[in-house]
Structures are given as C-alpha cells and as structure tokens.
C-alpha cells in the first residue's frame, strides 16, 4: 500500500471532489439536480479536536443523508466543501484561519454559479460553523444566488437541529448546554465516530471556568451583546471579542469531554442526517411546485 492510500480512504457515497467528470455527468443524467454545499471552517476546537471539525462532520452528515435518499430514489450530489469561514474570534489560537465577509459571500456565490451551470437547480447550503457572522454571509449569498440564477437555495444549520429534551437526555452524558457547546461532548463524540485517530484522547478533560458558565447559561441572543476588536494581529487586523480565548480560560472549549463516546457520536450523526433528509425532501417539494 502506498503512502497516499494510507492517508486517504474514500467512503461511499463519493463527493463530487472524489468523482471524475464522467461520474458527475452520469449522476446528473440520472436525475441528480440537487447538490449539498457544506460551508465549513478551519478553527480551533479545543486541544483535543482537529481544526477542520466543522467541515468533516457536516460532510459525514451529507454522506449519510445521500445514502438514505438514494434508497428512496432521490439522487443528490455533494459538492466540494468550502473549508474556511468566519472564524475571526478563534484567530488567537494557532491554526485558525478566517476569511473576510465579502470573500466568503462571493466564494459561496461563485461555487453555486458553477453548480447552476452544470444543471443543478436546487442547492442546500449546510452551515458547518454556526457563528453569527458566518450565518449572515451564507444568508446573503443565498439571496444573491436566488436573485441572479433563479434556483432554489436552502440553508441547513446543524447547530439548529431540533432534539427534544427526552432525546437529548438519551444522547448526552454531560448536562446541556455543555454537551452542545463548542468542541464539547457532542462535537467530540462525532469526531470519535467519524475519525477517532484525529481526536487526542490524552487531552480529554473538563473545563468549566466561570466565564464559560455565564456565557452558556444565557439565551443565545444575549451571548453577544457587543462585538469589538480585541488583540491586534501581525497583519494589522483585529480579532473579535468576546471569543473563546476570553471565556474558556484560553483552552478553546467548555464542558466535560471525558464523557464523549463513539456511540454518542454515531447517534448524533444519524439523527442529524435524518433531519437533513427531511429538509431536502421538503426543499425539493417546494422547489418543484408551480407558483402562479
């Protein structure tokens, strides 16, 4: 086995990036007029998770969803992911990379334009990183794509997946909101299920600083009463505060990740994929409906 084969393993169904042009063409000819585009991020997820967590987890959700849809005769393509996002509040942590708002918005629009040119007429934008700034860029890009090309564009935010209190109690071992906090039990568990070798199990600890308790104990609308420039970076731009460096005691996560398990991650991935399937089917139904 060569080194490349050891580093890269293709897991079905393939994304478009893993297919040849002939394979993509065949899928479209067979009726694949819908595409999933993951808008991820490259940002710190604690000392125990990889930087591209927001991207790889969503691609896994998409693969599971596409497999389920194929069993119902619905063909959907997974476009090459956008691996960078609005991660400015993570920049104080080495490895984090962030785009300008205009760059991300234009990038989404340009990718969608290429999808439209290959006869895709329904696009699902999957929010990998659910920061306020990122969601704003995705929403603006969606509107521009709809106005310019007349295709259907939906937004699926994995952070907004709806689990009842009963479902959450069956899934998580840690007490929410810690379970769903950035790089907390949920995301760590999903990484364990998807790519366990990328989780540094020697760094799984508990982190509950008082700033994090306050941050995650209030409603989402009150978590960011004010954004301002923090540390000035070498390039001259300012980081956005408050951010994880400020409310996690510099560790980049909050909660107890020692309770994360592969089993929990598998449950989360399946349940999220099920919701994505429901969303896509509804999106197709609405998009194909004739409006006067």
N, C-alpha and C positions, 0 to 999 in steps of 0.2 A: 504493500500500500504506500503510495507516495505521500509526501507531507501535505499537499493540498487536500487530498481525500480525507486525511485525518482531521484537518481544520474545518472542512466544510461538508456537511451532510445535508442532502436535500430531503425535506419532509413533505410528502404529498398533502394537499394539492400544491403544486408549484405556484409561486408568484410570477408575475409577468417577467420580472428580472431574471428568473431562473429558466424561463422558456425561450425557445427560438422564435423568430418572427413567424415561422410557418405554424408553430403550435398556437401562437396567439391568433393568427388568421383563422385557423381551424375552429378555435373556440368561438370566435365572433360569428363565423359562418353557421355554427350550430346553435346560435341564438344568444350568446353572451353579450348583452347590450348594457349590462350594469357592471360598474367597477368600484372597488373599495380602495380608497386612498388614505393610508394612515399618515397623519401629521404628528410625528413623534417629537423627540427631544434628545439631546445629549447633555445630561446634567447629573450631578451627584445624587446618589440615593443611599446615603449613609456609607460607612466604611465597609459594609458587607455586601452591597449590591453593585452590579455593573452600571456604567454611565448611560447605556442605551436601553435601560429597562423600559421606559415609556414607549419605545418603538417596538421592541421584540415581543412584549406582552400583547400588544394590540395586533400584531401580525399573527400571533398564535390564535387569538380570538377569531380573526378573519378566516384563518385556515379551517378551524373547527366549524365555523358558520357556513363556509362554502361547501364543505363536505356534507353537512346536513341539508343544504339547499339542493345539492345535486341529486340527493335521494328523492327529492320532490320534483325533479325535472327542471329545476331552475339553475341556469348556468351563470356564474358571476366570476369576474376576473379580479385578481388582487394586484393593483398597480404597485410599482416600486415605491417604497416608503420615502417620505421626507424625514430624514433623521435628525434635523435640527429645528429648534423652535425658539420661543420667547422665554429663555431661561436666565434672564438677567439677574434675578435675585439669588441665583446659585453661583454666579461668577466668582465670588470669593473662594470657592472650593476648586482646587486644581482639577483640570479635565473638563470642566463645564464649558460649553460653547453656546453662544446666543446670537440670533440674527436680529437685524433691525426690523421694525414692524413693516416697513414698506417692502423689504426683501422677502419676508415670509409670505406676505399677501400676494406679491407678484409671482412668487415661486409656485404657490398653490394654483393661481390662475393659469400660469404657463403650462403646468403639468396637465391641468384639466383641459386646456385647449388641445393638447396633443391627444388626449383620450377622445375628445369630441371628433377630431379629425380621423380617428380610426373607427368611427361609427358607434361609439359609446354614447348613449343618451340618458343614462341615469348614473349619478356618481354619489357615493356615500363617503363623506369626509369623517374619518374617525379621529376624535380628539385623544391623542396619547398623553399629552401634558395638559392638565386642566387649569392652568393659571389664568387669571382674568385677562391678561394681555394676549395670551395665545388664543383663547376663545374669541376675543374681539377680532383678531386677524382672520381667523377661519370664517367667522360670520361675514366679515366684509368681503372676503374672497368669494364666498358662496354667492352673495348678492351680485357681484360683478360677473361671475360665470353665468348665472341665470340671465342677467340682462344682456350680455353680449352674445351668448350662444343658444339661448332658449331651451337648454336641457334641464332636467330635474336634478337638484342637488340637495342631499340631506346631511344632517350632522348628527353623529352618534358619539356621545361623551361617556366613556367607560366609568368615569367618576360619578356620573349621574345614574348609574344602573340602580334600579329600584328593588331592594330586598326588604321584605317585611322584617319586623323585629324578631318574629319567630324564625325566619330563615337565617337572619344574622346570628341568632343565638346558636343555631345548629352548625354554622360555618366556622365562626371565630372562637378562639380560646381566650384571647385578650378582650378587654372591655372596650367597645366602641366609645368614643371616636378613635381611640388609639389603633384599633385594628385597621381602619381605613386611612390613617394618617400617612403622609409622605414617607415612603420607604419603611412603613410599619409592617405589621403582621401580614396583611393581605398581599401587598406587593412582593414581600419577601417570599411568602408561600408560593405565589405564582411563579417566581423565578426558580424556586426549588423544583417545581413541577415541569417547567419548560427547559431549563438549562442548569441543573444542580451544580455543575462544575464551576459556574460563574458566581456562585454565592460563597463568600468566605465565611465558613461556619465557625472559624476561630474568632470572629469579630461579632458574633451574635450576642447582644447584651440588652439590658434595659436602660432606657434614658427618659427620665421624667422631670426635667427642670421646671421650675415654677412658671417661667415664661411660656413654655410649651403648654402647660396645663391651662393657662389663661387663654392662649391663642386658640386651642382646640375646644375649649369649653363654651365659647360664644357662638352665635349663629354665623354662618359664612359671610353674610353681608356686613358684619361688624368686625371681621378679622383684619380688614384693610381700610381703616378709617382715613389713612393718609399714606401715600407713597411719596418718597423723596429720594434724592441722590445720597448715597452713603459713601463708601470708600471710593476714591478716585483711582482708577486703574492706570497702568502704564500707557495705554493707548490714548488716555485723556477722557474716556467716558466714565460715567459714574454708575455704580451698582445701585439696585433698587432695594430700599429698606422700608419697612421691616422685612426680613427674609430669614431663611433657615439658619444662617450663621448667627442671627440675633436671638432666636427663640428656642434653639436646640442645644445651647451651650457649645456651639461650634462643632457639633457632631453630625449635623445634617439629617437627623431623623428623631422621631419621638415614639415612645411606647416600649413594649416588650416584644422584641423579635425572637426571643429564645423559644417562644411557643409556636412559631411558624412551622408548618409541616407541608410536605408534598401533597398529602391528601387534601388539605385545605385549599391549596393552590389548584388542584385538579377540579374541585367543586366550583371554585370561583370562575375558572376558565370556561367550564361547561355552561354554567348559569349565565355568564356574560354573553357567550356565543349564542345561547338560546334567545336572549333578548335582542341580539343583533339580527338574528334570523327573522324574528317577528317584525323588527323595524324595516328590514329590507323588503320583505313581502308587502308591508303596508306602503312603503315608498313606491314600489312597482305598481301597486294597485292604483294609487293616486295619480302617478305619472301617466299611466295608460288610460286614465279616464278622460273622456272627451268633455271639455267645458265650453259652453257657448259664450 
